[in-house]
Amino acid sequence: MSRTGARLHQMRTNHRSWRKPSLIWVCATSWSLQWTVTTCVDGGAQHFADCISAIREKNPSIKIETLVPDFRGRMDRALDILTVTPPDVFNHNLENVPRLYRQVRPGADYNWSLKLLERFKEAHPEIPTKSGLMVGLGETNDEIIEVMCDLRRHGVTMLTLGQYLQPSRHHLPVQRYVSPEEFEEMKAEAMAMGFTHAACGPFVRSSYHADLQAKGMEVK
């Protein structure tokens, strides 16, 4: 479970060694990776920075996308840390529409998440910002479009939309299955709004073809 209590993901907290950043660069280099997506559910801005530094020290050619939490209560400090060691793509998921936040993301704040994306973009206009939603939890297509508009108003240029699938009986049930045709319509809407890349489909997730998405943004 994430710090915001998101009820979408099959994720458990665990205690790992402080040496994990060094283990990450070992994996990245030994597997000859060209793109990595790092995430952390408990804040951990310094851990992101340490992972970025560890990878770049050993192989500067690897591109790094960070999928960050909302840093609630610590946004200023988190952004200060990430300003020193920024990623190649900054990703923070809104997850769903604001009307459903109490059920879907208890403890999270929709406007706070938008502000986080906006502030990073203001500090690093050259770095793409990215966000995603899981649909099928009771939202309407009009609400999804409105969230997409909010993302564009806050400078986000990369989007992922995927179908929510219930990981276990303890998670929220699926309310509807969005058709492939609807996903295509949402992608067309996103591109018309000015998103540089939109990955929209039943099996799309935040890290779905992350390297190909970023190539559309000309990440160098």
C-alpha positions as CSV (number, residue, x, y, z in Angstrom):
1,M,0.0,0.0,0.0
2,S,1.2,3.5,-0.8
3,R,1.5,6.3,1.7
4,T,-1.7,7.8,0.3
5,G,-3.5,4.5,0.7
6,A,-4.3,4.0,-2.9
7,R,-6.6,1.0,-3.2
8,L,-5.7,0.1,-6.8
9,H,-2.3,-1.6,-6.6
10,Q,-1.0,-4.9,-5.4
11,M,1.8,-3.4,-3.5
12,R,3.1,-4.1,0.0
13,T,5.5,-2.0,2.1
14,N,8.8,-3.6,3.0
15,H,12.1,-2.6,4.5
16,R,15.1,-2.8,2.2
17,S,18.8,-2.2,2.6
18,W,20.1,1.4,2.3
19,R,22.4,0.0,-0.3
20,K,19.6,-0.5,-2.7
21,P,20.7,2.4,-5.1
22,S,24.0,0.5,-5.7
23,L,22.0,-2.7,-6.4
24,I,19.9,-0.8,-8.9
25,W,22.9,0.4,-10.9
26,V,24.3,-3.2,-10.9
27,C,21.0,-4.5,-12.4
28,A,20.8,-1.6,-14.9
29,T,24.3,-2.1,-16.2
30,S,24.4,-5.9,-16.1
31,W,21.1,-6.1,-18.0
32,S,22.4,-3.5,-20.5
33,L,19.3,-1.3,-19.9
34,Q,18.8,1.8,-21.9
35,W,15.8,3.1,-19.9
36,T,14.8,2.7,-16.2
37,V,11.6,3.6,-14.3
38,T,12.1,4.1,-10.6
39,T,9.3,4.4,-8.1
40,C,8.9,4.6,-4.3
41,V,5.7,4.6,-2.3
42,D,6.8,6.4,0.9
43,G,8.1,9.8,-0.1
44,G,11.8,9.1,-0.4
45,A,13.0,12.0,-2.6
46,Q,16.5,11.5,-1.4
47,H,16.3,7.8,-2.3
48,F,15.2,8.8,-5.9
49,A,18.2,11.2,-6.1
50,D,20.6,8.5,-4.8
51,C,19.3,6.0,-7.4
52,I,19.6,8.5,-10.2
53,S,23.2,9.4,-9.1
54,A,24.2,5.7,-8.8
55,I,23.0,4.9,-12.3
56,R,24.4,7.9,-13.9
57,E,27.8,7.5,-12.2
58,K,28.2,4.0,-13.7
59,N,26.4,4.5,-17.0
60,P,25.4,8.1,-18.0
61,S,23.7,6.9,-21.2
62,I,20.9,5.2,-19.3
63,K,17.7,7.4,-19.3
64,I,15.8,7.6,-16.0
65,E,12.1,8.2,-15.4
66,T,10.9,8.6,-11.8
67,L,7.4,7.7,-10.8
68,V,7.0,9.7,-7.6
69,P,4.5,9.8,-4.8
70,D,2.9,13.1,-3.8
71,F,5.5,14.0,-1.1
72,R,2.6,15.3,1.1
73,G,3.9,17.8,3.6
74,R,7.4,17.7,2.0
75,M,6.9,19.0,-1.5
76,D,9.4,21.9,-1.1
77,R,12.1,19.7,0.3
78,A,11.5,17.0,-2.2
79,L,11.7,19.4,-5.2
80,D,14.9,20.9,-3.8
81,I,16.5,17.5,-3.7
82,L,15.3,16.5,-7.2
83,T,16.4,19.8,-8.6
84,V,20.0,18.9,-7.8
85,T,19.6,15.4,-9.4
86,P,16.6,15.6,-11.8
87,P,15.4,12.6,-13.8
88,D,14.9,12.5,-17.6
89,V,11.1,12.2,-17.2
90,F,9.1,13.2,-14.1
91,N,6.0,11.0,-13.6
92,H,3.3,11.4,-11.0
93,N,0.0,9.6,-11.4
94,L,-3.3,11.3,-10.6
95,E,-4.8,7.7,-10.8
96,N,-8.4,8.7,-11.2
97,V,-10.9,11.6,-11.2
98,P,-11.3,13.9,-8.2
99,R,-14.8,12.8,-7.4
100,L,-13.6,9.3,-6.6
101,Y,-10.5,10.3,-4.6
102,R,-12.0,9.4,-1.2
103,Q,-12.5,5.8,-2.4
104,V,-9.6,5.4,-4.8
105,R,-6.8,7.5,-3.2
106,P,-7.8,8.1,0.5
107,G,-5.3,10.5,2.0
108,A,-4.4,12.1,-1.3
109,D,-5.3,15.5,-2.7
110,Y,-6.0,16.0,-6.4
111,N,-5.0,19.7,-6.5
112,W,-1.8,19.0,-4.5
113,S,-0.8,16.4,-7.1
114,L,-1.4,18.8,-9.9
115,K,0.6,21.5,-8.1
116,L,3.5,19.0,-7.7
117,L,3.6,18.3,-11.5
118,E,3.3,22.0,-12.2
119,R,6.1,23.1,-9.9
120,F,8.5,20.5,-11.2
121,K,7.8,21.7,-14.7
122,E,8.3,25.3,-13.8
123,A,11.7,24.4,-12.3
124,H,12.7,22.2,-15.2
125,P,10.8,23.3,-18.4
126,E,13.1,21.1,-20.5
127,I,12.2,17.9,-18.7
128,P,8.9,16.1,-19.8
129,T,6.3,15.6,-17.1
130,K,3.9,12.7,-17.2
131,S,0.8,11.4,-15.5
132,G,-1.6,8.5,-15.7
133,L,-5.1,7.3,-14.8
134,M,-6.6,3.8,-14.2
135,V,-10.2,3.8,-15.5
136,G,-13.1,1.6,-14.9
137,L,-13.7,2.6,-11.3
138,G,-17.0,4.5,-11.8
139,E,-15.8,7.6,-13.5
140,T,-17.4,9.0,-16.6
141,N,-15.6,9.7,-19.9
142,D,-16.4,13.4,-19.4
143,E,-14.6,13.3,-16.1
144,I,-11.6,11.7,-17.7
145,I,-11.5,14.4,-20.3
146,E,-11.6,17.1,-17.6
147,V,-8.7,15.5,-15.8
148,M,-6.8,15.5,-19.1
149,C,-7.6,19.2,-19.4
150,D,-6.3,19.8,-15.9
151,L,-3.1,18.0,-16.7
152,R,-2.5,20.1,-19.8
153,R,-3.2,23.3,-17.8
154,H,-0.5,22.3,-15.4
155,G,2.1,21.6,-18.1
156,V,1.9,17.8,-18.4
157,T,2.8,16.5,-21.9
158,M,2.8,12.7,-21.5
159,L,-0.3,10.7,-20.6
160,T,-1.1,7.0,-19.8
161,L,-4.7,5.7,-19.5
162,G,-5.2,2.0,-18.7
163,Q,-8.0,-0.3,-17.6
164,Y,-8.2,-1.0,-13.8
165,L,-8.1,-4.7,-13.0
166,Q,-8.9,-5.8,-9.5
167,P,-5.7,-7.4,-8.0
168,S,-7.4,-9.2,-5.2
169,R,-10.8,-9.5,-3.4
170,H,-9.4,-6.9,-0.9
171,H,-9.2,-4.2,-3.6
172,L,-11.8,-2.1,-5.2
173,P,-14.1,-3.9,-7.7
174,V,-14.1,-3.1,-11.4
175,Q,-17.1,-1.0,-12.2
176,R,-16.8,-1.2,-16.0
177,Y,-14.6,-2.3,-18.8
178,V,-13.7,0.5,-21.2
179,S,-13.8,-0.6,-24.8
180,P,-10.7,-0.3,-27.1
181,E,-12.7,2.1,-29.2
182,E,-13.2,4.4,-26.2
183,F,-9.5,4.3,-25.4
184,E,-8.8,5.3,-29.0
185,E,-11.2,8.2,-28.7
186,M,-9.5,9.3,-25.5
187,K,-6.1,9.2,-27.2
188,A,-7.4,11.3,-30.0
189,E,-8.8,13.8,-27.5
190,A,-5.4,13.9,-25.7
191,M,-3.5,14.6,-28.8
192,A,-5.9,17.3,-29.8
193,M,-5.3,18.9,-26.4
194,G,-1.6,19.1,-27.1
195,F,-0.2,16.0,-25.3
196,T,3.0,15.0,-27.1
197,H,2.4,11.4,-26.3
198,A,-0.7,9.5,-25.1
199,A,-0.6,5.7,-24.4
200,C,-4.3,4.7,-24.0
201,G,-5.4,1.1,-23.9
202,P,-6.7,-1.7,-21.7
203,F,-3.2,-3.0,-20.8
204,V,-1.4,0.3,-20.5
205,R,0.4,1.1,-17.3
206,S,2.7,4.0,-16.1
207,S,5.8,2.3,-17.4
208,Y,4.2,0.9,-20.5
209,H,6.8,1.3,-23.3
210,A,8.2,4.2,-21.3
211,D,11.3,4.4,-23.5
212,L,9.2,4.7,-26.7
213,Q,6.9,7.3,-25.1
214,A,9.9,9.4,-24.2
215,K,11.4,9.1,-27.7
216,G,8.3,11.0,-28.8
217,M,9.4,13.7,-26.4
218,E,13.0,13.7,-27.8
219,V,14.6,13.0,-24.4
220,K,18.3,13.4,-24.9
